[in-house]
Each structure stands twice: as structure tokens, then as C-alpha cells.
Amino acid sequence: MRSLTLSHGRAVAAASHATGVPTTDRIALWFDGVLDNTYAAVRNVTLPNAETAIDMIVIGPPGIWAIYVETDSGQYKIEGNNFLAWDSAVRRYVALSPNPLEHLLYNEAQLRGWLNAAGLPPNSAHSVILFTDNDARVDSSNDAVRLIGPNDISTYPMEIARQPAILDEAAIERAFAAISRGELPEMPAPRLKPPARPGGFEPRQWAVLAALALLNICVLGGACALVAYLNR
């Protein structure tokens, strides 16, 4: 797998094979050991106006993967458009704010926009978060962003390699050149829908409804009491 690392806009040497290399280098080595030279990778990519850098973009016949490396421990999951982390203090999952998915999907929108403008299938762009800490636990019900736990990282490159080819050699070279040179066009940031509210109402609306219901109960109770008093 051909690999470039971007540093201040310049391409520098790829991952070192020395011991004690950073986590992102080890990830690159895992991918390099499985994916052949039909694949290319660009590391440390920041797309136009993006707030989150992409640790590595892998480009190959099955498509383009924006890969993020997460070294923190903990329990994480995605439900719909919400990125949740386990909070041991309240013993439940809580939504992270700001929502990391907004930045990831912005990056993906740029990749898909370039593919579409280049006449290539935009759905060949994917976003993946690799959790490297052995104590990390992940779960995802969101098709847009995959969460890969520490036990599955070493086999994930094989999962990519088994997928059917979508991009030919010329398309891979064009994508590799555009990404490594910072030539992707700026795309509008995706707008994530807010978390779903029970019954479709906001909390204040539920409070108003509860107050009205209580008022109706009081009025009905008073009316029943008055009728009972008159019928005595």
C-alpha cells in the first residue's frame, strides 16, 4: 500500500517500522500488511474548513475510507445521529457535546462531493473510527459511521479487501492526487437532526400539556363535586 503523510501541507515519509511507534503508525502498518499496491493512503489530512483532521484516508478499488484513531478507553455507541459515551456517575449513556459526528460527516460530505463531481459513485466514501485501547467497548447502529473495537482492528483491512471493486486504477490515482494535494472542493456542512423527542414534543411543550391536563382534572373534579352537592 502506497502511503503519504502530510505535515504542514508537505508529503513526508510514511510510517516507521521502529518499535514504540505512535498508534497511528501501527494502524498504518496493519493496513499496509494486508492491502496491496492497488491501494493508496494519505495520512494526517485536514480538509478545507474542517475542524477534525482525518488520521488516514485509504483509497482502493472498493472505495475511500476516512479513518479516525481513538485512543481513549470507555464505552461508546452511536444511536441515530447521537454519539454517546457511558457515564458511570449516572450509570447511563449520555450524548457528547459538541457532537463528533458533525465533524466526521462534514469530512465525508467533502469526499462524497468530490466523487460526485468527478463522475464517481459518491456512496463509495465511508467513515470509520478505530478504538485502540483494550478497555474500549463500542456499539453502532448508524450506517454512516462505523465503530471498530480493539479486537477487530487487525481484521478490518481484510474486510475492506473483500469488498467488490468500485473504483478503477485511474479513479484511485485521481483521488490520491486530489487528497494529497488538498484539491478537494469545500462542501456545505451536514446538518444533523436534534435527538428525537418523546411524542415529537419539546420538554416545555410537555410541561404545558401536563399543566392543561391538571387543570382539566381540577375543573372536572370540581364539576363532579358540584353536581353531587346539588343532588343531595
KEDO-410075 format. One record per residue (C-alpha): x negated, z negated, y; residue number from 1. Coordinates in nm, 2 decimals. Example, Ala and Ser with C-alpha at 12.3 -4.5 7.8 and 13.67 -1.06 7.14 Angstrom:
BEGIN
+--------+--------+--------+-----+
|      x |      z |      y | num |
+--------+--------+--------+-----+
|  -1.23 |  -0.78 |  -0.45 |   1 |
|  -1.37 |  -0.71 |  -0.11 |   2 |
+--------+--------+--------+-----+
//
This chain:
BEGIN
+--------+--------+--------+-----+
|      x |      z |      y | num |
+--------+--------+--------+-----+
|   0.00 |   0.00 |   0.00 |   1 |
|  -0.15 |   0.10 |   0.33 |   2 |
|  -0.14 |  -0.18 |   0.59 |   3 |
|  -0.20 |  -0.23 |   0.96 |   4 |
|  -0.20 |  -0.55 |   1.15 |   5 |
|  -0.10 |  -0.52 |   1.52 |   6 |
|  -0.29 |  -0.75 |   1.76 |   7 |
|  -0.21 |  -0.72 |   2.13 |   8 |
|  -0.09 |  -0.36 |   2.06 |   9 |
|  -0.40 |  -0.26 |   1.87 |  10 |
|  -0.43 |  -0.19 |   1.49 |  11 |
|  -0.68 |  -0.42 |   1.33 |  12 |
|  -0.80 |  -0.48 |   0.97 |  13 |
|  -0.54 |  -0.56 |   0.70 |  14 |
|  -0.51 |  -0.89 |   0.50 |  15 |
|  -0.83 |  -1.06 |   0.39 |  16 |
|  -0.88 |  -1.14 |   0.02 |  17 |
|  -1.07 |  -1.46 |   0.10 |  18 |
|  -0.94 |  -1.79 |  -0.02 |  19 |
|  -0.75 |  -2.01 |   0.22 |  20 |
|  -0.59 |  -1.71 |   0.40 |  21 |
|  -0.28 |  -1.76 |   0.61 |  22 |
|   0.06 |  -1.75 |   0.44 |  23 |
|   0.15 |  -1.41 |   0.59 |  24 |
|  -0.18 |  -1.27 |   0.44 |  25 |
|  -0.08 |  -1.40 |   0.09 |  26 |
|   0.26 |  -1.23 |   0.13 |  27 |
|   0.09 |  -0.91 |   0.22 |  28 |
|  -0.13 |  -0.94 |  -0.09 |  29 |
|   0.16 |  -0.99 |  -0.32 |  30 |
|   0.33 |  -0.68 |  -0.18 |  31 |
|   0.00 |  -0.48 |  -0.20 |  32 |
|  -0.04 |  -0.57 |  -0.56 |  33 |
|   0.29 |  -0.41 |  -0.66 |  34 |
|   0.37 |  -0.13 |  -0.41 |  35 |
|   0.16 |   0.18 |  -0.44 |  36 |
|   0.03 |   0.41 |  -0.16 |  37 |
|   0.37 |   0.57 |  -0.11 |  38 |
|   0.44 |   0.26 |   0.08 |  39 |
|   0.31 |   0.15 |   0.42 |  40 |
|   0.32 |  -0.18 |   0.60 |  41 |
|   0.28 |  -0.28 |   0.97 |  42 |
|   0.23 |  -0.65 |   1.04 |  43 |
|   0.29 |  -0.86 |   1.34 |  44 |
|   0.54 |  -0.63 |   1.50 |  45 |
|   0.73 |  -0.71 |   1.82 |  46 |
|   1.00 |  -0.45 |   1.91 |  47 |
|   1.10 |  -0.38 |   2.27 |  48 |
|   1.26 |  -0.68 |   2.44 |  49 |
|   1.28 |  -0.87 |   2.11 |  50 |
|   1.24 |  -1.25 |   2.11 |  51 |
|   1.13 |  -1.27 |   1.75 |  52 |
|   0.83 |  -1.09 |   1.61 |  53 |
|   0.85 |  -0.93 |   1.26 |  54 |
|   0.58 |  -1.07 |   1.03 |  55 |
|   0.57 |  -0.74 |   0.83 |  56 |
|   0.76 |  -0.42 |   0.81 |  57 |
|   0.74 |  -0.24 |   0.48 |  58 |
|   0.82 |   0.13 |   0.47 |  59 |
|   0.86 |   0.32 |   0.15 |  60 |
|   1.08 |   0.56 |  -0.04 |  61 |
|   1.37 |   0.31 |  -0.08 |  62 |
|   1.38 |   0.23 |   0.29 |  63 |
|   1.25 |   0.00 |   0.56 |  64 |
|   1.22 |  -0.38 |   0.52 |  65 |
|   1.18 |  -0.62 |   0.82 |  66 |
|   1.02 |  -0.92 |   0.65 |  67 |
|   1.00 |  -1.27 |   0.81 |  68 |
|   0.80 |  -1.55 |   0.67 |  69 |
|   0.94 |  -1.91 |   0.70 |  70 |
|   0.70 |  -2.19 |   0.60 |  71 |
|   0.93 |  -2.49 |   0.67 |  72 |
|   1.09 |  -2.69 |   0.39 |  73 |
|   1.45 |  -2.78 |   0.38 |  74 |
|   1.78 |  -2.63 |   0.26 |  75 |
|   1.92 |  -2.32 |   0.44 |  76 |
|   2.21 |  -2.09 |   0.39 |  77 |
|   2.39 |  -1.81 |   0.57 |  78 |
|   2.77 |  -1.81 |   0.58 |  79 |
|   2.91 |  -1.51 |   0.76 |  80 |
|   2.72 |  -1.49 |   1.09 |  81 |
|   2.61 |  -1.85 |   1.08 |  82 |
|   2.26 |  -1.97 |   0.99 |  83 |
|   2.30 |  -2.32 |   0.85 |  84 |
|   2.05 |  -2.60 |   0.77 |  85 |
|   2.11 |  -2.91 |   0.57 |  86 |
|   2.12 |  -3.22 |   0.79 |  87 |
|   2.05 |  -3.53 |   0.59 |  88 |
|   2.17 |  -3.76 |   0.87 |  89 |
|   2.53 |  -3.63 |   0.85 |  90 |
|   2.50 |  -3.51 |   0.49 |  91 |
|   2.62 |  -3.16 |   0.55 |  92 |
|   2.51 |  -2.81 |   0.66 |  93 |
|   2.50 |  -2.76 |   1.04 |  94 |
|   2.47 |  -2.44 |   1.24 |  95 |
|   2.14 |  -2.38 |   1.41 |  96 |
|   2.15 |  -2.31 |   1.78 |  97 |
|   2.03 |  -2.07 |   1.90 |  98 |
|   2.14 |  -1.86 |   1.60 |  99 |
|   1.83 |  -1.70 |   1.44 | 100 |
|   2.05 |  -1.42 |   1.31 | 101 |
|   2.09 |  -1.28 |   1.66 | 102 |
|   1.72 |  -1.21 |   1.69 | 103 |
|   1.69 |  -1.07 |   1.34 | 104 |
|   1.99 |  -0.84 |   1.38 | 105 |
|   1.86 |  -0.72 |   1.71 | 106 |
|   1.54 |  -0.61 |   1.54 | 107 |
|   1.74 |  -0.45 |   1.26 | 108 |
|   1.96 |  -0.27 |   1.52 | 109 |
|   1.64 |  -0.11 |   1.67 | 110 |
|   1.52 |   0.01 |   1.33 | 111 |
|   1.86 |   0.15 |   1.24 | 112 |
|   1.89 |   0.31 |   1.58 | 113 |
|   1.56 |   0.49 |   1.53 | 114 |
|   1.65 |   0.60 |   1.18 | 115 |
|   1.98 |   0.74 |   1.30 | 116 |
|   1.82 |   0.92 |   1.60 | 117 |
|   1.56 |   1.07 |   1.36 | 118 |
|   1.84 |   1.20 |   1.13 | 119 |
|   1.76 |   0.95 |   0.86 | 120 |
|   2.00 |   0.71 |   0.69 | 121 |
|   2.04 |   0.40 |   0.91 | 122 |
|   2.15 |   0.18 |   0.62 | 123 |
|   1.80 |   0.21 |   0.47 | 124 |
|   1.68 |  -0.07 |   0.71 | 125 |
|   1.70 |  -0.42 |   0.57 | 126 |
|   1.62 |  -0.78 |   0.69 | 127 |
|   1.46 |  -1.04 |   0.47 | 128 |
|   1.35 |  -1.40 |   0.52 | 129 |
|   1.09 |  -1.53 |   0.27 | 130 |
|   1.08 |  -1.91 |   0.23 | 131 |
|   0.73 |  -2.00 |   0.11 | 132 |
|   0.75 |  -2.38 |   0.09 | 133 |
|   0.80 |  -2.50 |  -0.27 | 134 |
|   1.07 |  -2.75 |  -0.14 | 135 |
|   1.27 |  -2.49 |   0.04 | 136 |
|   1.62 |  -2.41 |  -0.10 | 137 |
|   1.82 |  -2.11 |   0.01 | 138 |
|   2.16 |  -1.95 |  -0.04 | 139 |
|   2.30 |  -1.65 |   0.13 | 140 |
|   2.65 |  -1.49 |   0.14 | 141 |
|   2.55 |  -1.25 |   0.42 | 142 |
|   2.48 |  -0.89 |   0.32 | 143 |
|   2.29 |  -0.82 |   0.64 | 144 |
|   2.01 |  -1.07 |   0.59 | 145 |
|   1.86 |  -1.17 |   0.25 | 146 |
|   1.71 |  -1.51 |   0.20 | 147 |
|   1.44 |  -1.52 |  -0.07 | 148 |
|   1.33 |  -1.86 |  -0.21 | 149 |
|   0.98 |  -1.96 |  -0.31 | 150 |
|   1.04 |  -1.90 |  -0.68 | 151 |
|   1.15 |  -1.54 |  -0.62 | 152 |
|   0.89 |  -1.42 |  -0.36 | 153 |
|   0.64 |  -1.29 |  -0.62 | 154 |
|   0.90 |  -1.07 |  -0.79 | 155 |
|   1.07 |  -0.94 |  -0.48 | 156 |
|   0.83 |  -0.65 |  -0.43 | 157 |
|   0.92 |  -0.53 |  -0.78 | 158 |
|   1.29 |  -0.55 |  -0.67 | 159 |
|   1.21 |  -0.32 |  -0.38 | 160 |
|   1.01 |  -0.08 |  -0.60 | 161 |
|   1.30 |  -0.04 |  -0.85 | 162 |
|   1.55 |   0.08 |  -0.58 | 163 |
|   1.63 |   0.45 |  -0.56 | 164 |
|   1.43 |   0.67 |  -0.31 | 165 |
|   1.60 |   0.75 |   0.02 | 166 |
|   1.30 |   0.85 |   0.25 | 167 |
|   1.06 |   1.13 |   0.17 | 168 |
|   0.69 |   1.13 |   0.24 | 169 |
|   0.74 |   1.29 |   0.58 | 170 |
|   1.00 |   1.04 |   0.69 | 171 |
|   0.78 |   0.75 |   0.58 | 172 |
|   0.49 |   0.89 |   0.79 | 173 |
|   0.71 |   0.93 |   1.09 | 174 |
|   0.85 |   0.58 |   1.06 | 175 |
|   0.50 |   0.43 |   1.01 | 176 |
|   0.37 |   0.61 |   1.32 | 177 |
|   0.66 |   0.52 |   1.54 | 178 |
|   0.65 |   0.15 |   1.44 | 179 |
|   0.27 |   0.11 |   1.46 | 180 |
|   0.26 |   0.28 |   1.80 | 181 |
|   0.55 |   0.09 |   1.94 | 182 |
|   0.76 |   0.40 |   1.99 | 183 |
|   1.09 |   0.27 |   1.88 | 184 |
|   1.37 |   0.30 |   2.14 | 185 |
|   1.53 |   0.00 |   2.29 | 186 |
|   1.87 |  -0.07 |   2.14 | 187 |
|   2.16 |  -0.30 |   2.26 | 188 |
|   2.15 |  -0.64 |   2.10 | 189 |
|   2.43 |  -0.70 |   1.85 | 190 |
|   2.70 |  -0.95 |   1.95 | 191 |
|   2.78 |  -1.20 |   1.67 | 192 |
|   3.13 |  -1.33 |   1.65 | 193 |
|   3.17 |  -1.70 |   1.70 | 194 |
|   3.24 |  -1.92 |   1.40 | 195 |
|   3.59 |  -1.88 |   1.27 | 196 |
|   3.83 |  -2.15 |   1.39 | 197 |
|   4.09 |  -2.30 |   1.16 | 198 |
|   4.41 |  -2.11 |   1.21 | 199 |
|   4.24 |  -1.89 |   1.48 | 200 |
|   4.27 |  -2.16 |   1.74 | 201 |
|   4.01 |  -2.33 |   1.96 | 202 |
|   3.99 |  -2.72 |   1.94 | 203 |
|   4.16 |  -2.75 |   2.28 | 204 |
|   4.44 |  -2.54 |   2.16 | 205 |
|   4.48 |  -2.76 |   1.86 | 206 |
|   4.49 |  -3.06 |   2.09 | 207 |
|   4.77 |  -2.91 |   2.29 | 208 |
|   4.97 |  -2.82 |   1.98 | 209 |
|   4.93 |  -3.17 |   1.85 | 210 |
|   5.05 |  -3.32 |   2.18 | 211 |
|   5.35 |  -3.09 |   2.18 | 212 |
|   5.43 |  -3.18 |   1.81 | 213 |
|   5.40 |  -3.55 |   1.90 | 214 |
|   5.63 |  -3.50 |   2.20 | 215 |
|   5.89 |  -3.32 |   1.98 | 216 |
|   5.88 |  -3.61 |   1.73 | 217 |
|   5.94 |  -3.86 |   2.01 | 218 |
|   6.22 |  -3.66 |   2.15 | 219 |
|   6.38 |  -3.61 |   1.81 | 220 |
|   6.34 |  -3.97 |   1.72 | 221 |
|   6.49 |  -4.08 |   2.05 | 222 |
|   6.79 |  -3.84 |   2.00 | 223 |
|   6.84 |  -3.97 |   1.65 | 224 |
|   6.83 |  -4.33 |   1.77 | 225 |
|   7.08 |  -4.25 |   2.05 | 226 |
|   7.33 |  -4.08 |   1.80 | 227 |
|   7.30 |  -4.38 |   1.57 | 228 |
|   7.37 |  -4.62 |   1.85 | 229 |
|   7.68 |  -4.42 |   1.97 | 230 |
|   7.82 |  -4.41 |   1.62 | 231 |
|   7.81 |  -4.78 |   1.57 | 232 |
+--------+--------+--------+-----+
//
